[in-house]
């Protein structure tokens, strides 16, 4: 007999036509259903081996391979997303995932009061797993169309230099160094908190930023460091063999903590979050006259639209187009003004 019980669930165990040993849960306590599952699985494997059909892949297997291959630096959030999706897809093959399953997830998250932006992060991760399996693996997978929800226009919240100094004085020293480093480099929170010493090149005065989480960008880029940023890094030397920013000898994972938010409240910074330090860095650059195309490269943005939202913080480049010296209209206006 090729099926057997394990914790009241029937499992199947047999040798596939290609010689591989198959051992898998049927997911049922019903013996007849388990036999039907096994028969279908054996038939599918025979068709793959004899007829050249694409094999099927379980959602769980696709997730494991995705995480192993992507090796995203901050996997905590990624794991929480996949744990949430497991009850919906854990028992399914990739080719069984339909739009109705995705609609169920969206409606459930909306009932839970989750924002559209948070739901979109989940949908983007789901889409990434399906697309990777569809494009890179020879398996049955026809990803359904996944439309993201509308999000409110992203606001640009930034600090004046006076406010920035107050914030630096209000937080603990280990957080203050990360605030300063963020204001000098414009790096995202995870790029700062998870920064490793092997990404730092003191001789060239740069840090290497690897491809961000799949939700952001997969493109690596180099960030030149100011003297202030270099001083911050030098103060961290010797505290940890691998990670740059630590607290009491332990690596820091999050910066936008309750302590940071409380410090903002104490000094009157309303509606301010850690990511707004990146907005502040970009705004200061534009106000100093940094061209937007240069800012895009410095900030590692792949989409120019993300940079254009800072354009309204400068007007110097527009002045040359305002005064029309010698024009008839300008001369007539000046004459009328002195009558």
C-alpha positions as CSV (number, residue, x, y, z in Angstrom):
1,X,0.0,0.0,0.0
2,X,1.4,3.4,-1.0
3,X,-0.7,5.5,1.3
4,X,-0.3,5.6,5.1
5,X,-1.6,7.6,8.1
6,X,0.4,10.3,9.9
7,X,-1.3,12.2,12.6
8,X,-4.7,11.2,11.2
9,X,-3.8,12.5,7.7
10,X,-3.2,10.2,4.8
11,X,0.2,10.5,3.1
12,X,1.4,9.0,-0.2
13,X,4.7,7.4,-1.0
14,X,5.8,6.0,-4.3
15,X,8.5,6.1,-7.0
16,X,7.7,8.4,-9.9
17,X,8.3,7.4,-13.6
18,X,11.5,9.4,-13.7
19,X,12.9,7.4,-10.7
20,X,12.4,10.1,-8.1
21,X,10.9,9.1,-4.7
22,X,7.6,11.0,-4.0
23,X,6.4,11.4,-0.4
24,X,3.6,13.9,0.2
25,X,0.6,14.7,2.3
26,X,-2.7,14.1,0.6
27,X,-4.2,16.7,3.0
28,X,-7.2,14.6,3.9
29,X,-8.4,12.2,6.6
30,X,-10.6,10.3,4.1
31,X,-8.9,7.2,2.7
32,X,-10.9,7.2,-0.5
33,X,-10.0,10.8,-1.2
34,X,-6.4,10.1,-0.4
35,X,-6.4,7.3,-3.0
36,X,-7.9,9.6,-5.6
37,X,-5.3,12.3,-4.8
38,X,-2.5,9.7,-5.2
39,X,-3.9,8.4,-8.5
40,X,-4.1,11.9,-9.9
41,X,-0.6,12.8,-8.7
42,X,0.8,9.6,-10.3
43,X,-1.1,10.4,-13.6
44,X,0.3,14.0,-13.6
45,X,3.8,12.8,-13.1
46,X,3.4,10.2,-15.9
47,X,2.2,12.8,-18.3
48,X,5.1,15.0,-17.4
49,X,7.6,12.2,-17.9
50,X,6.1,10.6,-21.0
51,X,4.3,13.4,-22.8
52,X,6.6,16.3,-21.8
53,X,3.9,18.3,-20.1
54,X,5.0,21.0,-17.6
55,X,5.0,19.8,-14.0
56,X,2.9,21.4,-11.3
57,X,4.4,23.3,-8.3
58,X,2.8,23.8,-5.0
59,X,2.5,27.4,-3.7
60,X,4.5,26.5,-0.6
61,X,7.3,25.2,-2.7
62,X,7.3,28.3,-4.9
63,X,7.5,30.5,-1.7
64,X,10.4,28.6,-0.3
65,X,12.4,28.8,-3.6
66,X,11.5,32.4,-4.0
67,X,12.8,33.3,-0.5
68,X,15.9,31.2,-0.9
69,X,16.8,32.7,-4.3
70,X,15.9,36.3,-3.5
71,X,17.7,36.4,-0.1
72,X,16.0,39.8,0.8
73,X,17.8,41.4,3.7
74,X,14.7,42.1,5.8
75,X,12.8,38.9,5.6
76,X,10.7,39.5,8.7
77,X,8.0,41.5,6.8
78,X,8.2,39.0,3.9
79,X,7.6,36.0,6.2
80,X,4.6,37.7,7.8
81,X,3.1,38.3,4.4
82,X,3.6,34.6,3.4
83,X,2.2,33.4,6.7
84,X,-1.0,35.5,6.0
85,X,-1.3,34.0,2.5
86,X,-0.7,30.4,3.6
87,X,-4.4,29.6,4.6
88,X,-5.5,30.8,1.2
89,X,-2.8,29.1,-1.0
90,X,-1.0,26.6,1.2
91,X,-3.0,23.7,-0.2
92,X,-3.0,24.9,-3.8
93,X,-0.7,24.4,-6.9
94,X,0.3,27.6,-8.7
95,X,-2.0,26.8,-11.7
96,X,-5.0,26.6,-9.3
97,X,-4.7,30.1,-8.0
98,X,-7.5,32.2,-9.5
99,X,-8.6,35.8,-9.4
100,X,-11.4,34.9,-7.0
101,X,-8.8,33.8,-4.4
102,X,-7.1,37.2,-4.6
103,X,-10.5,39.1,-4.4
104,X,-11.2,37.1,-1.2
105,X,-7.9,38.2,0.3
106,X,-8.5,41.9,-0.6
107,X,-12.0,41.9,0.9
108,X,-10.8,40.2,4.1
109,X,-8.0,42.7,4.5
110,X,-10.4,45.6,3.9
111,X,-12.7,44.2,6.6
112,X,-9.7,44.2,9.0
113,X,-9.3,47.9,8.4
114,X,-6.0,47.5,6.6
115,X,-4.9,50.4,4.3
116,X,-4.8,50.1,0.5
117,X,-1.1,50.7,0.6
118,X,-0.5,47.7,3.0
119,X,-2.8,45.5,0.9
120,X,-0.8,46.5,-2.2
121,X,2.4,45.4,-0.6
122,X,0.9,42.0,-0.1
123,X,-0.4,41.8,-3.7
124,X,3.0,42.9,-5.0
125,X,4.7,40.1,-3.1
126,X,2.1,37.6,-4.3
127,X,2.6,38.8,-7.9
128,X,6.4,38.5,-7.6
129,X,6.2,34.9,-6.6
130,X,3.8,33.9,-9.4
131,X,5.7,35.9,-12.1
132,X,9.0,34.4,-11.1
133,X,7.6,30.9,-11.3
134,X,5.9,31.7,-14.6
135,X,9.0,33.2,-16.2
136,X,11.9,31.3,-14.8
137,X,10.6,27.8,-14.0
138,X,9.2,25.2,-16.4
139,X,6.0,24.6,-14.4
140,X,2.3,25.1,-14.9
141,X,1.5,28.6,-13.9
142,X,-0.7,31.2,-15.5
143,X,-0.7,34.1,-13.1
144,X,-4.1,35.9,-12.9
145,X,-4.2,39.6,-13.5
146,X,-3.6,41.4,-10.2
147,X,-4.7,45.0,-10.1
148,X,-3.4,47.1,-7.2
149,X,-5.8,49.3,-5.2
150,X,-5.8,53.0,-5.5
151,X,-3.6,54.8,-3.0
152,X,-3.7,58.4,-1.8
153,X,-1.1,60.6,-3.3
154,X,2.1,60.3,-1.4
155,X,2.8,63.4,0.8
156,X,6.2,64.9,1.2
157,X,6.8,65.6,4.9
158,X,10.2,67.2,5.5
159,X,12.1,69.0,8.3
160,X,13.8,72.3,8.4
161,X,17.4,72.3,9.6
162,X,16.2,73.7,12.9
163,X,13.7,70.9,13.3
164,X,16.3,68.3,12.3
165,X,18.7,69.5,15.0
166,X,15.9,69.4,17.6
167,X,15.1,65.8,16.6
168,X,18.8,64.7,16.8
169,X,19.0,66.2,20.3
170,X,15.7,64.5,21.4
171,X,16.5,60.8,20.5
172,X,19.0,58.4,22.1
173,X,22.6,58.6,20.9
174,X,22.5,55.4,18.9
175,X,19.3,56.6,17.1
176,X,20.7,60.1,16.6
177,X,23.6,58.6,14.6
178,X,21.2,56.8,12.3
179,X,19.1,60.0,11.9
180,X,22.2,62.0,10.9
181,X,23.3,59.2,8.6
182,X,19.8,59.1,7.0
183,X,19.8,62.9,6.5
184,X,23.2,62.7,4.9
185,X,22.6,59.8,2.6
186,X,18.8,59.6,2.0
187,X,18.8,55.9,2.5
188,X,15.7,54.0,3.4
189,X,15.2,52.7,6.9
190,X,16.2,49.1,6.2
191,X,19.3,50.2,4.2
192,X,20.5,52.0,7.3
193,X,19.5,49.6,10.1
194,X,20.7,46.5,8.2
195,X,23.9,48.1,6.8
196,X,26.9,45.8,7.0
197,X,30.6,46.6,7.2
198,X,31.3,44.8,3.9
199,X,29.1,47.4,2.2
200,X,31.3,50.3,3.4
201,X,34.4,51.5,1.5
202,X,36.2,54.1,3.6
203,X,39.0,54.6,1.1
204,X,36.5,55.6,-1.7
205,X,34.1,57.2,0.8
206,X,31.1,55.2,-0.4
207,X,28.6,52.5,0.6
208,X,27.3,49.8,-1.7
209,X,23.5,49.4,-1.6
210,X,22.4,46.0,-2.9
211,X,19.0,45.5,-4.6
212,X,16.3,46.5,-2.3
213,X,13.4,44.4,-1.3
214,X,11.4,43.2,-4.3
215,X,8.7,45.8,-3.4
216,X,11.1,48.6,-4.1
217,X,13.9,48.0,-6.5
218,X,16.3,45.2,-7.4
219,X,18.9,47.5,-8.8
220,X,22.1,48.0,-6.8
221,X,23.7,51.5,-6.6
222,X,26.5,53.3,-4.9
223,X,26.0,56.1,-2.4
224,X,28.8,58.7,-2.0
225,X,29.4,59.7,1.6
226,X,29.8,63.2,3.0
227,X,32.3,63.9,5.7
228,X,29.5,64.0,8.3
229,X,28.3,60.5,7.2
230,X,31.8,59.2,7.3
231,X,32.2,60.5,10.9
232,X,29.0,58.7,11.9
233,X,30.4,55.4,10.5
234,X,33.7,55.9,12.2
235,X,31.9,56.2,15.5
236,X,30.4,52.7,15.0
237,X,33.7,50.9,14.5
238,X,34.5,48.1,16.8
239,X,30.9,47.7,18.1
240,X,29.9,44.7,16.0
241,X,31.9,42.5,13.5
242,X,29.2,42.5,10.8
243,X,26.6,45.1,11.3
244,X,27.2,48.9,11.4
245,X,24.4,50.2,13.6
246,X,23.9,48.5,17.0
247,X,22.4,49.0,20.5
248,X,24.2,47.5,23.5
249,X,26.1,45.2,21.2
250,X,23.1,43.9,19.3
251,X,22.3,44.8,15.7
252,X,19.3,47.1,15.2
253,X,16.5,46.0,12.9
254,X,14.0,48.8,13.2
255,X,14.4,52.5,13.6
256,X,10.8,53.8,13.3
257,X,10.1,52.6,16.8
258,X,7.8,53.8,19.6
259,X,10.7,55.5,21.2
260,X,11.4,57.4,18.0
261,X,7.8,58.4,17.6
262,X,7.6,59.5,21.2
263,X,10.6,61.7,20.7
264,X,8.9,63.3,17.7
265,X,5.9,64.1,19.8
266,X,7.9,65.6,22.6
267,X,9.4,68.2,20.3
268,X,6.1,68.8,18.4
269,X,6.8,67.0,15.2
270,X,3.4,65.9,14.1
271,X,2.7,63.3,11.4
272,X,6.4,62.5,11.0
273,X,7.8,59.0,10.4
274,X,11.3,57.7,9.8
275,X,10.9,57.5,6.0
276,X,10.3,61.3,6.1
277,X,14.1,61.7,6.7
278,X,14.5,60.5,3.1
279,X,12.0,63.2,2.0
280,X,14.0,65.7,4.0
281,X,17.3,64.7,2.4
282,X,15.8,65.0,-1.1
283,X,14.1,68.3,-0.3
284,X,17.3,69.8,1.0
285,X,19.2,68.7,-2.1
286,X,16.6,70.3,-4.4
287,X,16.6,73.5,-2.4
288,X,20.4,73.6,-2.8
289,X,20.1,73.3,-6.5
290,X,20.8,69.6,-7.1
291,X,19.4,68.7,-10.5
292,X,16.6,66.1,-10.4
293,X,18.4,63.7,-12.6
294,X,21.4,63.7,-10.2
295,X,19.0,63.3,-7.3
296,X,17.5,60.3,-8.9
297,X,20.9,58.6,-9.2
298,X,21.9,59.6,-5.7
299,X,18.7,58.2,-4.2
300,X,18.6,55.0,-6.3
301,X,15.1,55.7,-7.7
302,X,14.3,53.7,-10.9
303,X,11.2,55.8,-11.7
304,X,11.7,59.5,-12.5
305,X,8.2,60.2,-11.4
306,X,9.3,59.5,-7.8
307,X,11.8,62.3,-8.0
308,X,9.6,64.9,-9.7
309,X,7.5,65.3,-6.6
310,X,10.3,67.3,-5.1
311,X,10.5,69.7,-8.1
312,X,8.2,72.2,-6.5
313,X,10.8,72.9,-3.7
314,X,12.9,74.9,-6.1
315,X,12.1,77.8,-8.5
316,X,15.6,79.0,-9.4
317,X,15.7,77.2,-12.7
318,X,12.4,78.9,-13.8
319,X,13.5,82.5,-13.3
320,X,15.3,82.6,-16.6
321,X,12.0,82.1,-18.4
322,X,10.0,84.8,-16.5
323,X,11.6,88.1,-17.6
324,X,11.3,88.9,-21.3
325,X,13.8,91.7,-21.7
326,X,13.0,94.1,-24.6
327,X,9.6,92.6,-25.4
328,X,6.8,94.9,-26.4
329,X,4.5,93.8,-23.5
330,X,7.3,94.3,-20.9
331,X,8.2,97.8,-22.2
332,X,4.5,98.9,-22.3
333,X,4.0,97.6,-18.7
334,X,7.0,99.5,-17.4
335,X,5.9,102.7,-19.2
336,X,2.4,102.5,-17.6
337,X,3.9,101.8,-14.2
338,X,5.8,105.2,-14.2
339,X,2.9,107.4,-15.4
